[in-house]
Amino acid sequence: MKWRGIASYYHDNFEGRLTASGELFRQNRLTAAHPFLPMGTIVRVVNLQNGRSTVVRINDRGPHVPGRIIDLSRAAAMELGIVENGTVEVEVSIVAGAQ
């Protein structure tokens, strides 16, 4: 399956907070929040503006802003080149199911 929509990234002030999976949020890890995919699902996220992609593990629920489909850690946002803008249109696809 593939989904298209707007991605955003967690602001640094979430560092160290508990995620929905029970682990601590770490901005330097390749993780993301998704509204319904099972925790531990591995997804590829492609920035549709510049073609850059990254692979992240779902470890939280969100985003909690209408119209957004995934919230990325800062590390993932940097790989996609979206830190300055904060949001971008992306395509999300499952690489592997929950571990």
N, C-alpha and C positions, 0 to 999 in steps of 0.2 A: 504494500500500500504506500501511497504517497499523498502528502498534504502540502498545499501552498498557503502561505499567509505571512503575517508579520512576526518576526522574531525580535526580542529585546534581550537585554542582559541585566542580570542582578547588579545592583549598585554595590559598591564595596562595603557599605554599612551592614550587609547581611553576613559578612565574614564571621564564622564561629557560631552562628545560630543553628539550631536543629532543623533539619529538613524533614519532610513528611516520611522519609524512609528511616529516620532515627539517627542518621549520621550528621556530623557537623558539616555545614557549608564551607567549602574552601574555594576561594576565587581562582586559585592557581591550578585546579583540577578540571578536567574536561567532563563537566556534568551539566545537567539541564533539568528544568521543571516542565512537565507536560500535563495537560488536564486529565488524560485517561489511560495512557500507555502504562503497562505494569512497571513497577519499580525494577530497575536492573536492565530494562530494554536498552539495547544499543541502537542509536539512530545516526544516520548521516544527515548533516544539515548543509545545504548549498546556498550560498549568497547568490541570488539571481541577478544582482547588479554587476558583480565582478567575477563570478564563476568559482570563487574560492570555496573550499569545503572543509568540514571537520567532522569527526566522529565523537559522539558524546554518550554518556550513560545517564539514563533517567533516574534521578534520586529524589525528586521533589514534585509537588503539585503546583500548578500554575500554568500560565500566567493568570493573574487576576485582573487584567485590563481587557475589556471587550475588544475583539478584533485581533488579538495576538494569539499565536498558536504554540509558542515555545519561549521560555526564558533561559538564557545561556549564562554560564559562568563567564567571568572576565577572560579567562584563558581561551575559552571557545570563541568569545566575541573578538578577541585579538586575532585568532587564526582566520576568522571570516572578514576581518577589517571593518568592524562595525562599532568600535568603541567610541569614536568621535560622534557619530550620528546617533547611536543608541538603539536604533531600530533599522530593520531592512526587510525586504520581501525575500522569503526563503522557500526552499522545497525541503521537506523532511521525509525521510524514508527509513524503514526498519532494516537494520543490518543483521541483528540477532535478537532473539527473544530474551526474556528475563533469565538470568543465570540462576 
